[in-house]
């Protein structure tokens, strides 16, 4: 099944990158997230797109980003 093959590439991010992502790609990712299933809508979640370098550093310290 193509969907399963497409989902198999997923991985958990362990470190942040300095690489900048184009605004169009960020918007595409956010649009895809808003369409994703969340256990029949019973487990809502929030997504934050953080561009501020100082805040990213603070988040990294709290998430084992060395």
Backbone torsions as a table, in degrees:
resi	resn	phi	psi	omega
1	UNK	NA	131.6	-176.3
2	UNK	-63.0	-38.1	-179.6
3	UNK	-60.9	-47.8	-179.7
4	UNK	-61.3	-42.1	178.3
5	UNK	-61.0	-42.5	-179.5
6	UNK	-66.3	-36.4	-178.5
7	UNK	-78.1	-19.6	-177.3
8	UNK	-64.4	-21.0	-178.1
9	UNK	-74.8	-14.3	-174.1
10	UNK	-59.1	149.5	177.3
11	UNK	-153.2	162.6	178.0
12	UNK	-89.1	133.0	179.3
13	UNK	-75.0	130.1	-178.9
14	UNK	-104.3	-26.9	-179.5
15	UNK	-140.9	151.2	174.6
16	UNK	-83.1	154.6	179.0
17	UNK	-114.2	155.3	175.0
18	UNK	-82.9	-6.7	-177.5
19	UNK	-64.4	131.5	177.4
20	UNK	-89.0	138.1	179.1
21	UNK	-105.9	137.2	-180.0
22	UNK	-58.6	142.9	-178.5
23	UNK	-56.4	-35.2	179.7
24	UNK	-64.5	-38.5	179.2
25	UNK	-69.9	-39.6	177.5
26	UNK	-60.5	-44.9	179.5
27	UNK	-63.1	-39.5	178.3
28	UNK	-62.9	-41.4	178.1
29	UNK	-63.8	-45.9	179.7
30	UNK	-63.5	-38.8	176.7
31	UNK	-63.2	-42.2	179.8
32	UNK	-64.8	-40.0	178.9
33	UNK	-62.6	-41.7	-177.9
34	UNK	-66.1	-20.5	178.8
35	UNK	-94.6	-5.1	-176.1
36	UNK	-76.8	154.3	179.7
37	UNK	-77.5	147.1	176.9
38	UNK	-137.4	62.8	178.3
39	UNK	53.8	60.2	179.3
40	UNK	59.7	26.7	178.2
41	UNK	77.1	6.4	-177.3
42	UNK	-86.1	-12.4	-180.0
43	UNK	-122.3	75.4	-178.2
44	UNK	-66.3	154.8	178.1
45	UNK	-142.1	164.2	178.6
46	UNK	-120.3	146.9	177.1
47	UNK	-122.0	131.2	178.8
48	UNK	-116.4	131.0	174.5
49	UNK	-106.9	104.5	-171.3
50	UNK	-107.3	121.3	179.7
51	UNK	-104.8	-19.2	-178.7
52	UNK	-69.4	119.3	-174.6
53	UNK	-62.2	-38.7	-179.7
54	UNK	-65.1	-42.7	178.2
55	UNK	-65.9	-41.2	177.7
56	UNK	-59.5	-39.9	178.6
57	UNK	-63.3	-44.6	179.2
58	UNK	-63.0	-41.1	177.9
59	UNK	-65.1	-41.2	179.2
60	UNK	-60.1	-40.7	178.7
61	UNK	-62.6	-34.7	-179.1
62	UNK	-83.1	-6.0	-178.1
63	UNK	-123.3	29.4	176.9
64	UNK	62.6	25.6	177.5
65	UNK	-83.8	110.1	-177.4
66	UNK	-99.9	NA	NA
